[in-house]
Amino acid sequence: MKIRFERGDTAFEVEKDPMPPERFKVVCALAGAGIYAGMVIGVAALCGGWGVVAVMGLTVVLAMIVGGVMM
């Protein structure tokens, strides 16, 4: 991957290898976990305990579907 910055008559180029696929998957998983945690906090703030229970129930169902339990 080649990155090039230009400002006026000065140019700066950096050549770098892309991120390994395993690392990319871990970064995406961490980002997804952060988004999920933010959603749960938001639901708890807006809906209270029953909203959190509903989100947890949907999480279990989706985990079962993704895991292949309900197929």
C-alpha positions as CSV (number, residue, x, y, z in Angstrom):
1,M,0.0,0.0,0.0
2,K,1.4,3.4,-0.9
3,I,0.3,6.5,0.9
4,R,1.1,10.0,-0.5
5,F,0.6,13.4,1.1
6,E,1.0,16.5,-0.8
7,R,1.0,20.1,0.6
8,G,2.2,22.8,-1.7
9,D,5.4,21.7,-3.3
10,T,6.2,19.2,-0.6
11,A,5.3,15.5,-1.0
12,F,5.6,12.7,1.6
13,E,5.3,9.1,0.5
14,V,5.1,6.0,2.7
15,E,4.9,2.5,1.5
16,K,3.5,0.0,4.0
17,D,2.3,-3.6,3.9
18,P,-1.5,-4.0,4.6
19,M,-2.7,-5.4,7.9
20,P,-2.7,-9.2,8.2
21,P,-6.2,-10.8,7.9
22,E,-6.0,-12.2,11.4
23,R,-5.3,-8.8,12.9
24,F,-8.1,-7.2,10.8
25,K,-10.6,-9.8,12.2
26,V,-9.5,-9.1,15.8
27,V,-9.8,-5.3,15.2
28,C,-13.3,-5.7,13.7
29,A,-14.4,-8.0,16.6
30,L,-13.2,-5.4,19.1
31,A,-15.0,-2.6,17.3
32,G,-18.2,-4.8,17.1
33,A,-18.0,-5.5,20.8
34,G,-17.6,-1.8,21.5
35,I,-20.6,-0.9,19.4
36,Y,-22.7,-3.6,21.1
37,A,-21.7,-2.3,24.6
38,G,-22.7,1.2,23.5
39,M,-26.0,-0.1,22.3
40,V,-26.7,-1.9,25.6
41,I,-25.8,1.2,27.6
42,G,-28.0,3.3,25.4
43,V,-31.0,0.9,25.7
44,A,-30.4,0.8,29.5
45,A,-30.5,4.6,29.7
46,L,-33.5,5.0,27.5
47,C,-35.7,1.9,28.4
48,G,-34.4,0.7,31.7
49,G,-34.1,-2.9,32.8
50,W,-36.7,-4.3,30.5
51,G,-34.9,-2.9,27.5
52,V,-31.7,-4.6,28.6
53,V,-33.5,-7.9,29.1
54,A,-35.0,-7.6,25.6
55,V,-31.5,-6.9,24.1
56,M,-30.0,-9.8,25.9
57,G,-32.8,-12.1,24.7
58,L,-32.3,-11.0,21.1
59,T,-28.5,-11.5,21.5
60,V,-29.0,-15.1,22.6
61,V,-31.3,-15.8,19.7
62,L,-29.0,-14.2,17.1
63,A,-26.0,-16.1,18.6
64,M,-27.9,-19.3,18.2
65,I,-28.8,-18.5,14.6
66,V,-25.2,-17.5,13.8
67,G,-23.8,-20.6,15.6
68,G,-26.1,-22.9,13.7
69,V,-28.1,-24.2,16.6
70,M,-31.5,-23.2,15.2
71,M,-30.8,-24.3,11.6
